[in-house]
Amino acid sequence: MIRPATKADLPALLDIEARAFSGDRLSERSFRHLLTKAHARTLVAAEGERLLGYASLLFHEGSWIARLYSLAVAPEARGRGLSRRLMDAVVETARQEDCAVLRLEVREDNLAARRLYESLGFRQFGAHARYYQDGANALRLEVSLAEAPAPAARLLPYYAQTLEFTCGPAALMMAMRAHDPDAALDRREELRLWREATTIFMTAGHGGCGPHGLALAAWRRGFAVEIYVNDVGALLLDSVRGDEKKDVVRLVHEDMAEQAQAAGIPIHHGMLQLAALEEQVAAGAVPLVLISTWRLAGQKQPHWIAVSDLDDHFVYVNDPTVYDGRSASDSIRMPLPRAEFARMARFGRGQQRAAVLVKGRRS
């Protein structure tokens, strides 16, 4: 029988952990946290009063990703299909929590576990070097929880922004690196791009990057780009305090727009609808889309992300931000429900929208 774990199961859980693993064991404190405080679910495989295995699953508020934190079966109960039964229950639990993707780490040398996960539809999306205490590497695996099978994933290179205002440059670097393995992916380039693409640098007020600045920075590096905006004026003026500063932002925006037009960069004054976004991704473009972070972080901040791919249910994005309490892997190919993404891809009272398509090297 598979059932939710309770605090009364703690001694049995610790016993299974001690006998199942020679290292990287969960402590009593960790189990208590999983059972009482964490946004988690721990399931146990029980035979009468005896526990034979467990699986712990983690969730994060504002994320549609579930993570299998740990799974163990007592040595004497192996070979009876308990791991598969626990995984089936884990998948169902994650679906009940409205998660889009289930992820896990597995030792690279654990061939039995890898075969089990692969038979359940998991596929690799990354790796951790020297992840375990003994120096062994970990593979990052994921499976889509959507009812329809997911298409083959396009995995973008990942770069986490190092400053709170460099989401645009970080997203742009991921897009350029996806098209060119020699494109820079480091902090020096992050700051160079920010200096080129920011509307204006001030100690207060708007200091982010607009679509025209990002497109020009990519164009100068030899990439074909297109711009989609639903407003011909400067974006996000509501966040700028003072008429004089707003005038400066407008002037910088107009200059960038003129430069983009002179460079021959296509500028579309309208919204990039989901159907068109899907067509562009299928054609190889990497879209950078301006979103609001309210649903992700509880703050109404403009934020650039890079779109990896789409399926019938979700838009998958690389988010340059690693949110509190999460790991960088949670920001890689982050699944956003299509309707939710459509609501997020607008900002401010004017419902402003912006996107930049990075389409590869110019011929």
Secondary structure as UniProt FT lines:
FT   STRAND          2..4
FT   HELIX           7..9
FT   HELIX           10..20
FT   HELIX           28..36
FT   STRAND          40..47
FT   TURN            48..49
FT   STRAND          50..59
FT   TURN            61..62
FT   STRAND          65..73
FT   HELIX           75..77
FT   TURN            78..79
FT   HELIX           82..96
FT   TURN            97..98
FT   STRAND          101..107
FT   TURN            108..109
FT   HELIX           111..119
FT   TURN            120..121
FT   STRAND          123..128
FT   TURN            129..130
FT   TURN            133..134
FT   STRAND          138..144
FT   TURN            164..165
FT   HELIX           167..179
FT   TURN            181..182
FT   HELIX           187..197
FT   HELIX           211..220
FT   TURN            221..222
FT   STRAND          223..229
FT   TURN            235..236
FT   HELIX           237..239
FT   HELIX           243..262
FT   TURN            263..264
FT   STRAND          267..269
FT   HELIX           274..282
FT   TURN            283..284
FT   STRAND          286..292
FT   HELIX           294..297
FT   STRAND          302..310
FT   STRAND          314..318
FT   TURN            324..325
FT   HELIX           328..331
FT   TURN            332..333
FT   STRAND          334..337
FT   HELIX           338..344
FT   TURN            348..351
FT   STRAND          354..361
//
